[in-house]
Amino acid sequence: MMYNKTIFDLSAKGRCGASPISADVPDFQLPDDLLRAESAALPEVTEVDVVRHFTHLSQKNFGIDIGMYPLGSCTMKYNPRINEVACRLPGFARIHPGAPPQYAQGALQLMHELQSYLAEITGLDVVTLQPAAGAQGELTGLMMIRAWHTSQGNPRRKVLIPDTAHGTNPASSALCNYAVETVPSNDRGTLDLASLREKMTGEVAALMVTNPNTLGLFEKDIAEAAEIVHQAGGLIYLDGANMNAIMGIVRPGDFGVDVMHLNLHKTFSTPHGGGGPGSGPVAAKSFLAPYLPSPIITKSGDQFFPDYERPQSIGKVQAFFGNFGVLVRAYAYIREMGPDGLKFASEMAVLNANYIRENLKGIYHLPYDEVCMHECVFSEKSLPGDLRTLDVAKRLMDYGFHPPTVYFPLIVKGAIMVEPTETESLENCDDFIQAMKTIRAEAENDPKALTSAPRTTPIARADEVMAVKKLRLTADMDG
Ligand SMILES: *Cc1c(COP(=O)(O)O)cnc(C)c1O
């Protein structure tokens, strides 16, 4: 039976979930002007009501702990529980971010070491851990680029962005007061160097590029692109959201990148399906070090401390040190994996994506038929009749899979973007492939199975536009 109650439906007058002991301190009467006139409209429920209610709600959701979550570009890998244990250790979980450095040496050391691991992995020199997400890392990196160009006498006017880019790239550029110019991709789905050459003028502050790009393809000409941009005085910003494909295999600093962000919640394993806290550290070449946000965690002798004496810094981009809990998880993950483990993870992520691509090729249309990196992109092109990508995605839910990313990247009409990640076994990949094949057969023989999907979920097809534009989080149905 479908559980469909609100906590208010369970409420009964006088019911109570706690039995506080009577206070042994004198009563204190708050002044009248601080007291509310009527009691708050809170549900009156028992402890067991509360536990069952929230357990029911949790079962309406889908998460990586339930099944495969091949959401392209999001790297929904399984997040090892050891990371959760580490970040909940009282010394990490209960430390106050304002604690004087001498009382926070362990936390500062962890951040200092994480900075150096990320510098090593990216092949860059300096790292800030402050930004709270990839998008904020982008803005931080662009602000550093603007500060550097300004120090050279001209902040420049625009940023070049390939047409495969994630929407946050142009948004961050606009926030940083840069005009955006699109660089089209060639017919192999990668940067078109001729077009880049043409657009690369003295007005361009940076090329903002994702590698591997959002088609899951490695930008093979990246070093040459970097040379074109550098020769005209521009910088290379790398959107590092797809780092899960290349860890320990190639370092962005070695292919010409000047500054980039990482998404710790994607590549370095923090649960992020529910929009919880993330972390988007920014790594840069040393000439950009003066502009990094403050503070940077520094070491002097055997002491660690946050360095605020940085007059050219772009300032703070986040309270205190950023999302420290995510930093602890990433640190635990990197230490647990080690350099060989990280490399192996990337190799397996790439292998899984190619396995799925090869097995579904010819069954679903593959717009760019190339060996891919950690994700592969199909399209709706070969679906019969009026069936669309959305119908396939919804039907997958009935087979127990989270749908892939759909309708992105924008240059593929009806894109279906599959990123299995390295944490899915061969058997899980096979199950996914089988479900996709079954759905493709249903598309021919029983199209209603697709158009009426999903049938096994708590709600069927939500009006997604309405849900975004008129989001209502309350249960009272009037007004
Ligand atoms: C996820 C993602 C971003 C944005 O990162 P957030 O951490 O969600 O802000 C940017 N670019 C690409 C390619 C991404 O996949």
The ligand as a Tripos MOL2 file, in Angstrom:
@<TRIPOS>MOLECULE
LIG
   15    15     1     0     0
SMALL
NO_CHARGES

@<TRIPOS>ATOM
      1 C1         28.3520   19.1230  -11.9350 C.3       1 LIG1
      2 C2         28.9860   19.9680  -12.9790 C.ar      1 LIG1
      3 C3         29.2390   21.3320  -12.7550 C.ar      1 LIG1
      4 C4         28.7510   22.0850  -11.5520 C.3       1 LIG1
      5 O1         29.1880   21.5590  -10.3470 O.3       1 LIG1
      6 P1         28.3400   21.7250   -8.9990 P.3       1 LIG1
      7 O2         29.2140   21.1130   -7.9800 O.co2     1 LIG1
      8 O3         27.0460   21.0130   -9.2180 O.co2     1 LIG1
      9 O4         28.1310   23.1910   -8.7980 O.co2     1 LIG1
     10 C5         29.9230   22.0130  -13.7390 C.ar      1 LIG1
     11 N1         30.2920   21.4290  -14.8810 N.ar      1 LIG1
     12 C6         30.0490   20.1200  -15.1380 C.ar      1 LIG1
     13 C7         30.5150   19.5190  -16.4280 C.3       1 LIG1
     14 C8         29.3730   19.3540  -14.1980 C.ar      1 LIG1
     15 O5         29.1070   18.0620  -14.4510 O.3       1 LIG1
@<TRIPOS>BOND
     1     1     2 1
     2     2     3 ar
     3     2    14 ar
     4     3     4 1
     5     3    10 ar
     6     4     5 1
     7     5     6 1
     8     6     7 2
     9     6     8 1
    10     6     9 1
    11    10    11 ar
    12    11    12 ar
    13    12    13 1
    14    12    14 ar
    15    14    15 1
@<TRIPOS>SUBSTRUCTURE
     1 LIG1         1 GROUP 0 **** ****
